[in-house]
């Protein structure tokens, strides 16, 4: 497509008062841009201004450079479908943050226009990559309440679902229960049948659901829309084409044998809450040692949970479970249920169950720290409690002790195994061999044929759960098209698991829809562009395959990468990873950003220039906000936004410094544990690459301090002017970059 | 696509935004009706999320970007649903649009606010400061568009704002409008209000200056709040040295809110941290019934605060709160569960961990909504094709509201078939 340019300069919002617009139009004339392409308007976002642009587009203009305000505002007005549009932000970055009518302010605006012009010259409108033979079908792994709910939700919405369950029957954990707290619209604190049989039947008879029992996923290859999933089971092995995956493999109870201090394994009459369900199911509650019907049952809360030695989290469902099980006990009106707790946690509506128990004289609720269980003779047990309301030390006799054990996700064992393997591999071949020989390989869930590993990568602090790292975006995983649901994702109760399953299933069908249209999924869920590497120049260094946060890139035996576009989230991390600069998107490339930096006019005299690459999601809005408050920013700084700082390529810094740019600043989001990067570790990767910048600088005999990376959150706009101006002052103190003279 | 093949989402907080955006990203049309002049709801007022301590505006920025880039989304601010009639797949909705007095030509330059001589109580900051009658709801507000509060506009300033606006963006004659749309499904996500302090007679009835709510604390700690992030007490602007938190202020109380409001324990832990970060010598006391930090990370967050020797946790129900004459300090009387008797202690400031009241209790959203005895939306009783999400149905934090809201997206699109 031949580009027909239009440059539109707005004079509104103080731009006209701050800059010599006539001079600006004169210098905007460069390369293919002729005088007749440049138009000035008093208020470009006004209906008249927009009409001016629209008329030009009708007349053939297909590339518009809007020199006005931030792209974050007036997005509806400056939306011209089919026209490549670049927003050059001289309102926030110049007029609102710089001294008016100043030579340097003028030069800044000129640089922004030059950069914007180069940017569109180096860009094209993206056309989507739509792969062929895409599948619309879902795979749900796990046939418990979460998996069955996910399957039913998707199937009832019209999608075909393959459900894989490793046990011979559906139902999962819920099948083990005697009764449940009503999950959906409960209004009263009652306990009801689980109806798990009914749900299982509904799933098995649903025309859109195919159930594989006693089966597991042997292999998952491909990418969203084109997953080849091999399912193996009693009836053989089958490979199905899958669009997206819901992983709902649930949790397992915490291993009670580790709770010896609470008498488990030592006393027959110490059972877990799961074992107690089985006991209650059989009728009158009889204890294991002698089959005697019990009248005094002690429940010990947080057995394993909230314990740094065991599970450092609250399993969320054990309090309500014990309150429910106290009711089992209280079916015999002469019996007593004693619950020993740290805190009773019945959030939200569940409080009604707690209240009900408090009103029942046959339920004794005692706050305290249980420090042991001992023999009371005749099969009875003492629960020894400290710091209770009834005294510093107290002993309570019970016929039966129930440990409210918490939950561990099914992802934990494979994750620990794989993390151990990674650590061993890092130590060398011998330790790797030793590890493989000595460690029992746990059952894997996804068995992904991905170079970055067969399972979802572990998340720091998530204790093996397949959780999202984001509060706002609960279904984000680092493997595109694979969504975790239920207790494999977070500790939760059945109600929450059902809601969660519906959400995960929805994300899966959304992913199928996006892949069919060639659009990225979250967070760039509108983006049609995709990485298109020039592999002929690839040196097989494998950096892109290693660094892609979503494992989208595979490599062949020679180390040449292949990009799985449907796994790609369009963050551009590969762009920063590649030392050969061969990865490009239609509208985003190493060459594009590099050329923008080159377009900055570097005066020969003692005038400073600093380039600042900013994260589009956090730093850029923070800059806009400080501009709204008319905070002053050192005029020598030029901001260039990146999709993610993970796309930062060192060549930009080298080229900039060689050209005479005096300082280079990177503004990324917060990294480390609890990172905020929406592409997982962009700013962290930038920091890692950045650690190598010293070499480049010392080769050029420049001070390392000329280049810096700063972390800034979106709400830190109050500190930002100071951070920027201090850096500029430091650079000025170091004096001009000597390369200016060359 | 047929006219009614869209989902109406009532409420533009995190739950409503999530349902609407998810629906739109699945290829369906979604309309949001939001009663305030901005999107983001309660989340926009929060300084940092517990437990992760990241700024909510970061997630909102992504949500807004998703809205900006999605042609299937439409939102109305200053809008309220007047009526919803019809049935699943085919609802007729009447929406009342209150005048903003500022039109789409607004560029966000602030000239109107500068020119405006009148002030209004800033509801975004719970009345702890004032804005001009022409104002931007908050610094990172979306839409980035000013609004004029007609109730406080003095009208005798010779229309200074109209004069000041170079973009013809101010229209003081703007009239209320009514919009009728057809939708296939309705999702109620109108969220919560902090429980009204004035109803808590044992806790000062909202009459004591240095007794504030947890949401007020959130604004005090926010960099764009009334004190620019400095936590000071309202009566005299004094730095705080000794602060008490009263948990379950209204919640878990059959005279007020019978349920647990889920977020208040974690919010107070976070607030204790805000205080301790600003004042290395300050003491914090948290009066609680149970500390509820369920979930994967929340317990470790609790431990982190518990490890701070200047933060004490006292299990006990607060029986009364009184203001000390002169000093304006606040004395708290607590029933000592362990020791028996009463503990009496005086603080610079007291924060009430007020709970969540479903907004549907006070506004009808165009239909009669049945509530459970506990005062939450009885979602089982809603008409087919109408769904309730988030905190109106069951108090929850942001993460759990997002889960629920994403699940509701699935149900709502089924109503379009």
Interface residues (C-beta under 8 A of the other chain):
Chain A: X12 X13 X14 X43 X45 X46 X69 X72 X73 X74 X75 X76 X153 X154 X156 X157 X158 X184 X185 X187 X305 X306 X308 X312 X313 X314 X316 X343 X344 X345 X346 X347 X348 X349 X350 X351 X352 X355 X367 X389 X461 X462 X463 X465 X467 X470 X471 X472 X473 X474 X475 X490 X491 X496 X498 X499 X500 X501 X502 X503 X504 X505 X506 X507 X509 X510 X513 X514 X522 X523 X525 X526 X617 X618 X621 X625 X628 X629 X669 X670 X674 X676 X678 X713 X714 X715 X716 X717 X718
Chain B: X14 X22 X25 X26 X27 X47 X49 X52 X53 X54 X55 X56 X57 X58 X59 X60 X61 X62 X63 X65 X66 X68 X69 X70 X105 X107 X108 X109 X110 X139 X140 X144 X166 X167 X222 X223 X224 X228 X229 X252 X254 X258 X259 X260 X261 X262 X290 X291 X292 X293 X294 X295 X296 X297 X298 X299 X300 X303 X315 X337 X338 X372 X373 X374 X376 X378 X379 X380 X381 X394 X395 X396 X398 X399 X400 X402 X403 X404 X405 X406 X407 X408 X409 X410 X411 X413 X414 X417
